[in-house]
Amino acid sequence: MFKKIHYGWVILAVCFIGVLAAQGLRYCFGAFMEPWEHEFTASRGMVSAISFVSFIVFALSQPVIGKLIDKQGVKRIFVYSIILLGVTTILTYFAQNIWQLLILYGVISSLGFGGASGVTASIAVTKWFHEKQGLALGLVEAGFGAGQMVMVSSSLFLINAFGWKSTVLILGGFLLLIVFPILALFLKSEPAEIGIKPLGAAGTAERPQQNPIETKETPPVSKKRYLFHLGFWFLIIPYFICGFTTTGLMDTHLIPLAQSCGFSIAVTGTAVSLLAAFNTGGTVVAGILADRFDNRKMLAWIYFLRGLTIAFLLIFLTNAKWLGFFVENPWLLFVFSISFGIVDFAVVAPTVKLLAGYFRGTSLGVVTGFLYMSHQLGSAIGSFLPGVFFDRAGSYTSSLVSAAILLMIAALVSVCLPKQTAQQEVKAA
């Protein structure tokens, strides 16, 4: 039976575990904000600055990581990144000042986050899957949501029960003793390493291709000209906004936002778990749909619906009476978590598929690295500014308004993306 299972599915499972652990650890930052504020007598803006630096380092590392993957392979980058994350997480236990956290988490750990990121996982998928690529991308990106659900919820419980210092020891040990051996044993960079072809490779060449001359669609782009291609920028800009609104704003500040409203640890933990669970499901479904529908329209709808979910949250935060009603009815927070979770990471599969279609024949690592760099730059701003605004105004209202407006812009930009040629669609699939 196992001989009939293509090894690409093993690669997918291993990458899923690696992303779950590494990126799940990154999402735990929000759970540590309040404990670190008390431990180091720091303002929320100061603690948010650590997240800002982290995202900047993460962002700048992405094109470099892409280049290193092109030269060193997926396995080496992924495995070394997990080791780096495990060691620095344990070293956080010994931090005595906020600047030490800035160096350990904001700089060193962020290099590990960058190496065990969506760039590495998506490149692995595109190398191992020529068929069912959208589904595979959706499944591996679901590791982000699964990591958020498992790691963040566990961290909240562990911090509440044992304190933040014991929690970082447990998380670091998990990475070094469980995740590292799995990646070291089972991850392979290329199908050729074990003498097989990517899934669907034999059938890809046999698929009928339409003549792109018969359409008015945009032709494929050479490696040296991707910076001048409309599709590159019209994917980069919305992905920047995506980072601002998801990993930046919501994934960093949802926990402190809920706590500032007066919700209990149990309600807050449930809200985060629901967001992560539906994020996982939404990402998988989006991957399946990306193989069947126009990805440009999918992106536009996802960004638009995400903006509506933030508008729903704003209704209760702009009025003291409505805020009281909101806190007395925690199910409303759960409704937001579910609706936002469905469209949280759902943009990844259609975005990566469009990018792969526009730039066939280019260096996949470098182009994908720039895409993810834009996401992390947006995340950096989205994590830092809301903390500063909260210190000044005592609320997240202005940050949420900005996020809703930016998401509507992202939807409009996505509508204007150029069409792919039939040949590009074959390559992307």
Phi, psi and omega per residue, in radians:
M1 nan -0.718 -3.071
F2 -1.210 -0.447 3.116
K3 -1.166 -0.425 -3.138
K4 -1.420 -0.238 -3.129
I5 -1.541 2.090 3.130
H6 -1.153 2.449 -3.073
Y7 -1.141 -0.286 3.073
G8 -1.003 -0.569 3.123
W9 -1.227 -0.557 3.044
V10 -1.154 -0.762 3.092
I11 -1.033 -0.747 3.131
L12 -1.054 -0.778 -3.131
A13 -1.129 -0.736 -3.131
V14 -1.152 -0.763 3.094
C15 -1.097 -0.656 3.096
F16 -1.032 -0.804 3.139
I17 -1.121 -0.744 3.139
G18 -1.111 -0.766 3.113
V19 -1.151 -0.744 3.121
L20 -0.965 -0.829 -3.077
A21 -1.241 -0.872 -3.036
A22 -1.224 -0.889 -3.100
Q23 -1.332 -0.491 3.029
G24 -1.087 -0.694 3.066
L25 -1.083 -0.685 3.141
R26 -1.121 -0.676 -3.138
Y27 -1.230 -0.246 3.129
C28 -1.235 -0.155 -3.078
F29 -0.939 -0.759 -3.133
G30 -1.038 -0.585 3.131
A31 -1.212 -0.437 -3.109
F32 -1.628 -0.106 -3.040
M33 -1.053 -0.950 -3.120
E34 -1.109 -0.809 3.099
P35 -1.017 -0.683 3.136
W36 -1.242 -0.590 3.075
E37 -1.039 -0.780 -3.118
H38 -1.291 -0.716 -3.082
E39 -1.115 -0.737 -3.026
F40 -1.912 0.179 3.130
T41 0.880 0.976 -3.067
A42 -2.076 2.654 3.060
S43 -1.385 2.911 3.111
R44 -1.138 -0.586 3.093
G45 -1.113 -0.681 3.130
M46 -1.155 -0.770 3.128
V47 -1.185 -0.666 3.096
S48 -1.101 -0.509 3.111
A49 -1.086 -0.551 3.083
I50 -1.114 -0.772 3.109
S51 -1.112 -0.672 3.120
F52 -1.062 -0.858 3.116
V53 -1.081 -0.705 3.139
S54 -1.027 -0.817 -3.123
F55 -1.181 -0.618 3.107
I56 -1.114 -0.837 3.104
V57 -1.065 -0.787 3.092
F58 -0.982 -0.839 -3.087
A59 -1.086 -0.856 -3.094
L60 -1.165 -0.409 -3.130
S61 -1.345 -0.368 -2.964
Q62 -1.099 -0.839 3.072
P63 -1.099 -0.621 3.122
V64 -1.153 -0.775 3.097
I65 -1.047 -0.742 3.114
G66 -1.027 -0.756 3.123
K67 -1.143 -0.730 3.135
L68 -1.123 -0.644 3.099
I69 -1.127 -0.707 3.096
D70 -1.036 -0.551 -3.075
K71 -1.678 -0.724 -3.000
Q72 -1.778 -0.319 -3.121
G73 1.677 2.774 -3.088
V74 -1.124 -0.771 -3.000
K75 -1.061 -0.880 -3.067
R76 -1.049 -0.758 -3.130
I77 -1.158 -0.770 -3.103
F78 -1.126 -0.833 -3.075
V79 -1.142 -0.821 3.137
Y80 -1.089 -0.610 3.136
S81 -1.157 -0.702 3.115
I82 -1.125 -0.724 3.099
I83 -1.065 -0.800 -3.141
L84 -1.050 -0.743 3.141
L85 -1.140 -0.757 -3.133
G86 -1.075 -0.790 -3.112
V87 -1.153 -0.840 -3.096
T88 -1.191 -0.554 3.084
T89 -1.118 -0.741 3.096
I90 -1.147 -0.684 -3.138
L91 -1.136 -0.416 3.097
T92 -1.012 -0.491 3.116
Y93 -0.951 -0.571 -3.031
F94 -1.615 0.032 -3.115
A95 -1.112 2.340 -3.139
Q96 -1.975 -0.322 -3.103
N97 -2.392 2.806 -3.097
I98 -1.138 -0.548 -3.127
W99 -1.208 -0.476 3.078
Q100 -1.211 -0.651 3.031
L101 -1.116 -0.670 3.123
L102 -1.030 -0.744 -3.131
I103 -1.265 -0.830 -3.066
L104 -1.171 -0.906 -3.093
Y105 -1.517 -0.833 -3.031
G106 -1.154 -0.547 -3.067
V107 -1.954 -1.102 -2.980
I108 -1.193 -0.894 3.132
S109 -1.052 -0.591 -3.087
S110 -1.162 -0.490 3.022
L111 -1.158 -0.649 3.062
G112 -1.188 -0.731 3.066
F113 -1.026 -0.698 -3.136
G114 -1.129 -0.632 3.141
G115 -1.363 -0.506 3.121
A116 -1.839 0.891 -2.984
S117 -1.977 -3.012 3.098
G118 -1.116 -0.491 3.087
V119 -1.046 -0.919 -3.111
T120 -1.079 -0.828 -3.096
A121 -1.153 -0.742 -3.107
S122 -1.210 -0.613 3.076
I123 -1.147 -0.710 3.091
A124 -1.037 -0.756 -3.126
V125 -1.136 -0.783 -3.112
T126 -1.175 -0.447 3.088
K127 -1.353 -0.586 -3.048
W128 -1.693 -0.273 -3.092
F129 -2.200 1.965 2.938
H130 -1.696 -0.387 3.097
E131 -1.993 2.602 -3.133
K132 0.994 0.616 -3.074
Q133 -1.188 -0.708 3.116
G134 -1.068 -0.772 3.104
L135 -1.073 -0.784 -3.124
A136 -1.110 -0.729 3.100
L137 -1.091 -0.737 3.121
G138 -1.093 -0.708 -3.126
L139 -1.186 -0.772 -3.107
V140 -1.219 -0.618 3.096
E141 -1.259 -0.357 3.048
A142 -1.122 -0.309 3.067
G143 -1.068 -0.511 3.080
F144 -1.090 -0.862 -3.132
G145 -1.180 -0.684 3.112
A146 -1.128 -0.680 3.093
G147 -1.114 -0.706 3.105
Q148 -1.105 -0.738 -3.111
M149 -1.169 -0.801 -3.064
V150 -1.372 -0.898 -2.993
M151 -1.289 -0.766 -3.097
V152 -1.190 -0.802 3.137
S153 -1.082 -0.729 3.123
S154 -1.130 -0.701 -3.139
S155 -1.119 -0.740 3.098
L156 -1.025 -0.772 3.129
F157 -1.140 -0.811 -3.096
L158 -1.148 -0.718 3.109
I159 -1.089 -0.750 -3.140
N160 -1.152 -0.595 -3.075
A161 -1.545 -0.708 -2.987
F162 -2.133 -0.183 -3.093
G163 1.681 2.815 -3.019
W164 -1.252 -0.498 -3.103
K165 -1.202 -0.774 3.086
S166 -1.133 -0.579 -3.127
T167 -1.125 -0.729 -3.128
V168 -1.186 -0.529 3.072
L169 -1.163 -0.725 3.131
I170 -1.145 -0.785 -3.124
L171 -1.132 -0.751 3.113
G172 -1.115 -0.705 3.094
G173 -1.116 -0.665 3.099
F174 -1.041 -0.755 3.142
L175 -1.151 -0.770 -3.044
L176 -1.381 -0.613 -3.015
L177 -1.656 -0.377 -3.081
I178 -2.060 -0.942 -3.034
V179 -1.245 -0.787 -3.121
F180 -0.995 -0.847 3.130
P181 -1.072 -0.639 -3.140
I182 -1.097 -0.826 3.138
L183 -1.146 -0.729 -3.105
A184 -1.112 -0.602 -3.076
L185 -1.461 -0.708 -2.918
F186 -1.910 -0.346 -3.066
L187 -1.345 2.338 3.060
K188 -2.210 2.447 -3.075
S189 -1.316 -0.679 -3.039
E190 -2.369 2.567 3.044
P191 -1.024 -0.560 -3.115
A192 -1.104 -0.386 -3.129
E193 -1.086 -0.509 3.121
I194 -2.023 0.294 3.000
G195 1.277 0.543 3.093
I196 -2.233 2.992 3.099
K197 -1.771 2.794 3.047
P198 -1.033 2.711 3.121
L199 -1.041 2.149 3.125
G200 1.448 0.107 -3.084
A201 -1.093 -0.673 -3.109
A202 -1.171 -0.592 -3.095
G203 -1.491 -0.294 -3.065
T204 -1.101 -0.734 -3.083
A205 -1.223 -0.358 -3.082
E206 -1.524 -0.136 -3.119
R207 -1.223 2.409 -3.131
P208 -1.172 2.456 3.140
Q209 -2.093 2.309 3.081
Q210 -1.388 2.769 3.103
N211 -1.413 2.021 -3.091
P212 -1.110 -0.316 3.138
I213 -1.180 -0.431 -3.089
E214 -1.295 -0.207 -3.125
T215 -2.034 3.019 3.098
K216 -1.818 0.440 -3.060
E217 -1.452 2.843 -3.065
T218 -1.258 2.269 3.126
P219 -1.282 2.855 3.106
P220 -1.097 2.768 -2.998
V221 -2.017 2.448 3.093
S222 -1.295 2.828 -3.056
K223 -1.053 -0.685 -3.023
K224 -1.327 -0.203 -3.040
R225 -2.011 0.269 -3.080
Y226 -1.177 -0.480 3.118
L227 -1.197 -0.282 -3.132
F228 -1.796 0.109 -3.096
H229 -1.616 2.314 -3.090
L230 -1.039 -0.692 -3.122
G231 -1.076 -0.596 3.132
F232 -1.076 -0.878 -3.096
W233 -1.269 -0.580 3.140
F234 -1.360 -0.144 2.916
L235 -1.659 -0.634 -3.123
I236 -1.126 -0.812 -3.069
I237 -1.097 -0.908 3.092
P238 -1.103 -0.570 -3.138
Y239 -1.213 -0.558 3.011
F240 -1.068 -0.818 3.120
I241 -1.134 -0.640 3.077
C242 -1.010 -0.826 3.124
G243 -1.084 -0.715 3.138
F244 -1.027 -0.752 -2.996
T245 -1.540 -0.405 -3.086
T246 -1.764 -1.508 -3.085
T247 -1.125 -0.476 3.114
G248 -1.307 -1.147 -3.042
L249 -1.395 -1.106 -2.985
M250 -1.258 -0.831 -3.062
D251 -1.233 -0.406 3.091
T252 -1.581 -0.664 -2.949
H253 -1.969 -0.016 3.140
L254 -1.094 -0.740 -3.138
I255 -1.115 -0.942 3.098
P256 -1.115 -0.531 3.081
L257 -1.097 -0.841 -3.140
A258 -1.114 -0.691 3.131
Q259 -1.177 -0.633 3.109
S260 -1.198 -0.462 3.084
C261 -1.324 -0.376 3.130
G262 1.937 0.161 3.117
F263 -1.296 2.587 -3.129
S264 -1.319 2.957 3.090
I265 -1.059 -0.703 -3.115
A266 -1.104 -0.796 3.138
V267 -1.157 -0.768 -3.141
T268 -1.079 -0.790 3.120
G269 -1.086 -0.686 3.104
T270 -1.135 -0.719 3.133
A271 -1.075 -0.783 3.129
V272 -1.124 -0.712 -3.139
S273 -1.127 -0.722 3.116
L274 -1.133 -0.755 3.116
L275 -1.039 -0.781 -3.111
A276 -1.187 -0.705 -3.125
A277 -1.118 -0.810 -3.138
F278 -1.312 -0.426 3.002
N279 -1.086 -0.780 3.125
T280 -1.068 -0.861 3.139
G281 -1.115 -0.735 -3.140
G282 -1.124 -0.627 3.127
T283 -1.169 -0.730 3.124
V284 -1.138 -0.808 3.141
V285 -1.089 -0.722 3.112
A286 -1.085 -0.638 3.088
G287 -1.109 -0.711 3.101
I288 -1.138 -0.783 -3.127
L289 -1.175 -0.525 -3.128
A290 -1.118 -0.415 3.090
D291 -1.395 -0.169 -2.966
R292 -2.157 -0.380 -3.020
F293 -2.174 3.004 3.120
D294 -1.187 1.983 -3.066
N295 -1.186 -0.452 3.114
R296 -1.147 -0.789 3.124
K297 -1.192 -0.630 3.099
M298 -1.034 -0.807 3.140
L299 -1.061 -0.772 -3.123
A300 -1.042 -0.789 -3.131
W301 -1.167 -0.695 -3.115
I302 -1.127 -0.799 3.127
Y303 -1.116 -0.703 3.138
F304 -1.093 -0.815 -3.123
L305 -1.167 -0.593 3.085
R306 -1.116 -0.696 3.082
G307 -1.074 -0.666 3.118
L308 -1.139 -0.642 3.137
T309 -1.142 -0.650 3.102
I310 -1.215 -0.634 3.066
A311 -1.077 -0.643 3.082
F312 -1.061 -0.767 3.127
L313 -1.143 -0.660 -3.121
L314 -1.100 -0.522 -3.133
I315 -0.956 -0.663 -3.041
F316 -1.586 -0.266 -3.079
L317 -1.705 -0.151 -3.077
T318 -1.692 0.026 -3.105
N319 -2.498 2.277 -3.074
A320 -1.077 -0.676 3.139
K321 -1.144 -0.778 3.136
W322 -1.189 -0.565 3.110
L323 -1.125 -0.731 3.087
G324 -1.070 -0.735 3.094
F325 -1.092 -0.678 -3.133
F326 -1.090 -0.808 -3.108
V327 -1.212 -0.603 3.134
E328 -1.276 -0.260 -3.122
N329 -2.215 1.387 -3.064
P330 -1.027 -0.371 -3.129
W331 -1.081 -0.423 3.084
L332 -1.177 -0.653 3.050
L333 -1.134 -0.644 3.114
F334 -1.173 -0.646 3.094
V335 -1.072 -0.758 3.093
F336 -1.081 -0.796 -3.108
S337 -1.043 -0.736 3.141
I338 -1.153 -0.852 -3.077
S339 -1.176 -0.698 3.102
F340 -1.213 -0.671 3.140
G341 -1.060 -0.672 -3.115
I342 -1.040 -0.635 -3.081
V343 -1.881 0.231 -3.060
D344 -1.150 -1.178 -3.126
F345 -1.823 0.246 -3.088
A346 -1.152 -0.267 -3.115
V347 -1.373 -0.259 -2.971
V348 -1.116 -0.937 -3.078
A349 -1.038 -0.889 3.117
P350 -1.114 -0.585 3.124
T351 -1.156 -0.840 -3.122
V352 -1.154 -0.666 3.112
K353 -1.125 -0.735 3.092
L354 -1.104 -0.754 -3.136
L355 -1.081 -0.792 3.139
A356 -1.103 -0.579 3.119
G357 -1.279 -0.688 -3.137
Y358 -1.195 -0.617 -2.948
F359 -2.077 0.699 3.072
R360 -1.072 2.446 -3.140
G361 1.540 -0.148 3.103
T362 -1.562 3.080 3.053
S363 -1.292 1.857 -3.042
L364 -1.059 -0.689 -3.106
G365 -1.085 -0.795 -3.077
V366 -1.163 -0.843 -3.113
V367 -1.113 -0.772 3.104
T368 -1.119 -0.624 3.106
G369 -1.072 -0.746 3.099
F370 -1.127 -0.652 3.117
L371 -1.068 -0.862 -3.124
Y372 -1.234 -0.472 3.061
M373 -1.091 -0.722 3.118
S374 -1.078 -0.680 3.129
H375 -1.094 -0.756 -3.099
Q376 -1.284 -0.536 3.028
L377 -1.126 -0.737 3.048
G378 -1.086 -0.698 3.113
S379 -1.101 -0.668 3.141
A380 -1.062 -0.848 -3.133
I381 -1.181 -0.694 -3.120
G382 -1.201 -0.375 3.099
S383 -1.565 -0.551 -3.041
F384 -1.482 -0.919 -3.043
L385 -1.046 -0.731 3.108
P386 -1.040 -0.590 3.081
G387 -1.155 -0.708 3.112
V388 -1.152 -0.792 -3.140
F389 -1.108 -0.618 3.135
F390 -1.163 -0.709 3.114
D391 -1.073 -0.589 -3.097
R392 -1.461 -0.755 -3.021
A393 -1.864 -0.272 -3.136
G394 1.359 0.259 3.129
S395 -2.674 2.966 3.134
Y396 -1.842 0.223 -3.025
T397 -1.043 -0.880 -3.086
S398 -1.094 -0.615 3.116
S399 -1.166 -0.701 -3.139
L400 -1.218 -0.663 3.086
V401 -1.078 -0.794 3.121
S402 -1.048 -0.728 -3.127
A403 -1.114 -0.745 -3.134
A404 -1.098 -0.738 3.121
I405 -1.133 -0.772 -3.138
L406 -1.095 -0.630 3.140
L407 -1.175 -0.606 3.065
M408 -1.162 -0.630 3.066
I409 -1.125 -0.753 3.123
A410 -1.054 -0.666 3.114
A411 -1.124 -0.742 3.140
L412 -1.147 -0.736 3.129
V413 -1.107 -0.684 -3.132
S414 -1.118 -0.613 3.102
V415 -1.081 -0.539 -3.073
C416 -1.527 0.064 3.108
L417 -1.057 2.455 3.099
P418 -1.192 2.652 3.095
K419 -1.269 2.682 3.035
Q420 -1.545 2.627 3.017
T421 -1.323 2.867 3.117
A422 -1.076 -0.656 3.121
Q423 -1.150 -0.647 3.128
Q424 -1.157 -0.679 -3.137
E425 -1.109 -0.659 3.083
V426 -1.096 -0.811 3.141
K427 -1.102 -0.724 -3.116
A428 -1.174 -0.557 -3.106
A429 -1.418 nan nan
